[in-house]
Structures are given as C-alpha cells and as structure tokens.
Amino acid sequence: MFDAFPFDEWGEEITTFWTFGVEGDTGTIVLTILGVLLMIGSLIAFVRMESGKLDRQAAMLKQAMGPPPPGA
Amino acid sequence: MSSSIFVLAETVEEQIKALQDRQALDSQILTEQFYFWTVVIMWLIHAGFMAYEAGAARRKNIMSTAMKNILTIAVVTPTFYYFGWYIYGCMQTGFPTVGPDSLDGHAGPPAFPGFCGLTAPWSEGMGPNLQDHVSLVFFLAFLLFSWTTASIMSGALIERVRLSAFLLLGVMLGSVVWILDAAWGWSSGGWMTTRFGFHDSIASAVVHGVAGAFTLGVLLNLGPRIGKYDVMGRARTFRAHNTHMTLMGLMLIFTGFYGFYAACLVIQSTTFPGWLNIYLSPTTLGTIAMVITFGFAGGFTGGWFASKGDPFWTLSGGLAGVISVSAGADVYHPSLAYLLSFTGGMACVWVGTWIEKTLRIDDAVGAVAVHGFSGFYGIFLVGIFAGGYPTGINNIESSFGGQLIGILTFVPLGFLSGYVFSWILKKTNLLRVPPEVELEGLDMAEFQQDFYPEFERAPEVIIGPDGEELEAGPILLDGYATVTSGRATTRAGS
C-alpha cells in the first residue's frame, strides 16, 4: 500500500508548500490562517471549558451542602 | 613585473572581501547567540513567577495559580506572533496610515526602514531565513518581555480570578497594550523618543509600570478575595502556604532579570559601534549589570527597613529597587543606583500597604506597588537625575517634561485598557469564579484534586487586622454569606 503512494512525485511539492518559502507564498498564507484559527479557537475553548467546570462544581456544592466548608 | 603586481593586488582585494564577509557573518551569528541566551535566562523569570505566586497562594489554590503562569505561554506566544509584533514594528510613529507620507502603508521606524514589513507573520523575517540571523531571536526576546507583563498581573489576581479570564487579560496586556506603549516609547523610532526624548532604557514604565496600571484597573472590577476585609473594612492577611517557595521564586526572577537587562541592549558590531540601548544611544553591558546589582542591594535594604524585616517585602523591595533604576540604567553611576533603589525599595512597601489598607484593593502580591508604582517612579527619576542626556537617533535631550509625557501617556493607557476589558468580562460573568468555588478552593473545581495528597490538612488560619491568628472557617463563611446575599459590608464591594 505504501509503495503505491507517490511519495517521490509529491514530496518536493508538499515540502515547497508547507515549509517556509518566499514571503507571502500560498503555503505561508495557509499556515498563517490555520495558526490564527487555532489561536482564536483555543481562546474560545479555554473560556467554555472552564465555565463548564466551574458551573458544575458550584451547582454541586450548592446542592450538597449549601455553603461549603472552607478548604483548609 | 607590473602585471604580477596587479594580479597580487587583485588577490589581496579578494581576500580582504572574503574576510569582511566572514566577519559580518560571524558578527551576526554572535548577535543571534547573544539574544538566544538572554531568552534562555529569561525563562527563569517565568519559573520564578510561578513559584512565587504558587507559594503565596493558600493550599487549596496552588495549581490554579501555577497554571496561570504556564498557560500564559500558551496564549501570549501565538497572539504576540500573529499581531503583537506587528504592532511594535509598524506603530512606532503612530497608528498605521495609508497615503503618500506613509512607509509602504505603515508607520515604520525611520531607523530601520524595512522593519515594519519584517514583523508580519507571513514575512521573510518571521520564518527560517538563512540571510537573517537577527529577526527571530529579537522577536523571541520581546516575546519573553510580553510573558513578563502578563506574569506581573498574574500574582495580583490569584485565588478568585477565572483562569480563562486571566488568559484573555494576558493576551490584551501582553500582545496589545504593552507592545503598543513599547512601540511609542521603547524603540528607536517611537514618537515619544524622537519628539520628546522620552528615556526608559530598561523598561521601568513600558513593561512594569504599564503592567501595574493595567493590573490596578482589573483589580477594581475583580474585587477582593472573600474574607479579605472585615465589616469595618480592615484588611486581614491570608497566610501563604509556602513562603520559602515564594522567596525562591523571587530569587529566580532576580536571576532572570540579568537576561532581561541584557536583552534590552542592541549589539551588532558590523552595523553599530558597540553596545547601544533600545534607542540606539551608546552604553555598555557592564554599566547596566552594575546598576541592576546595586539596584538589588539598595532595594533589599530599603524593603527590609520599611517593612521592619518582613521577608516578603524585603525581597519585593529588591525588585522594586531594580525597577526604580531601570529607566536610567544605561547612564546611572552605581552609587546613584544604590541610593535611588533604596528609596524605591522603601516606597514600594509604603505604597503597597496604602493600597491594601487605605484603598482596600486586594492585590495578593503587591504587584501594583512593586511594578506599577516603581515603574513610573523610575521614569520620573530619569527626568531629575538624567535630564539633558541625549536620547535616540535624533539626540533629543531627556527632560523632566519628556518623562512627564511618558507618565501621562502610559498611566491612562494601562489603567483604562485594564479597567474596560475587565469590566466587559465582569458584565458577561466571565471574570471571577463562583463564590462557592472560591470558598472550597479553585484546585478542586479546575483539577479535582489536592496537590499535597500525602500531607494532612491543617486548619486554615487568617491573620486578623491586629495581627492575631484566627480560625478561617467562620470568617470565610461570613464573607460567603455577604457575597451571596448581596449585603455589602465593606467599601471594597466584596
């Protein structure tokens, strides 16, 4: 199966596209856009994930004991 | 005969040219190595901030405190890469403009005409480039400064801020606010320097002062920790879970500061005649190293006496002392640094106490006093003690007026941006953890575990306003009832 994949044929083109080439070429722009998307997505995810954790813990604490005993 | 002399001359000329090319390359690689090692040393600042703040936290909040420092790296690094560095490169003379007077559509610095274009993430300066040995390491040095601004804010907010809120605030401070002020007042082309001779060579105000002002704005919206103030508004003290860890963290920060100081200089022997400060005015590495060392000596002394021997404030005094003399570190005599840092170390203790007890603002580690006050005090001192020193490529003399413009620009820039952004987070209920979680401790909610499982829990103790040790439970429950009932019992609005 691996032999069937045209590594030699594609390798140079893939490398040219994904590694740093001349300023502003297509590969660089695509990588920049993907990086920005990951950056924005992770910031949103940080907020949503933590909100979920805090809301669940606060609800559990309220339900279980009213005001919880202070941590030591 | 004459033809052989001609051939010899050609050969010598070629050899000289080859030597010059090699010298230029060696010089660039030395510059690259220099900034690389400053970056390595500056990591200690962040290891130090983590230990410092985690040690100052109560046992129930250790990991949530430490994770703020670690995840600062996760969010400030990409944001600074994708837009923060561009702000520095392209906004030194103001905001970007489009028109015949602009430089390729940007407000680029006149000292480095192509610098703006090299700061975009898709540019040839921001990726692998065999012809450019400087851009990436220079970026990395500034990135470490950016982490530092977020870490300065971090400690002040511990034990009640949401981790994600801190990260968003860190992005705003580390990748927008501080780097904008650095573009204006901490660059060779910044309008404050080229027009007014503003002088802040090792970033007293542009890093520390602005981060402190930003933090103050955030603290006003965040409010104090539950139980921090009694019904009379008197401050209680939460006992740090590990003061030794805090002091060790501060010592790591101090070590990293030598890298920070060195990274604030410019060296490129084939382009410039020797060591230069960030404004491209001459200085030496030894000069700033002496100032930082005497700054610690004076600051520790001042902090010790002003706090009557309190360990935390003694070390904080050392930090404040250094920050107080950083702005003029390229020109100060060591004795002057010693004297001024002594006053800075003392003043930070008084200001920190005033903020806590009179203003009733709960700054858990005294960051507003140590960094904010000392940072602006530092540029104020330059106006007095280094007035007349020619600064920058235009050789504009430093002056008290120029330094005042710096204060009047940076205090509102830092404070208002911190206040407005944290106010938005507060209104969207994203700034502070629920009071139940704060009472129980953030580590259980965030990580579902105690981080010293093998050690038995000792009852939590709070130091009362008169110095007496009190059982924490009833005080915290009373504070919780106050918060959840909406019944205000203190002016601090807890």
Interface residues (C-beta under 8 A of the other chain):
Chain A: T19 F20 V22 E23 G24 T28 I29 T32 G35 V36 L38 M39 S42 L43 F46 V47 M49 E50 S51 K53 L54 D55 Q57 A58 L61 K62 P67 P68 P69 P70 G71 A72
Chain B: R58 R59 K60 L71 A74 V75 P78 T79 Y81 Y82 P121 W122 S123 E124 G127 P128 N129 R162 L163 S164 A165 L167 L168 V171 L430 V433 P434 E436 V437 L439 E440 G441 M444 A445 E446 R457 A458 P459 E460 A472 G473 L476 L477 Y480 A481 T484
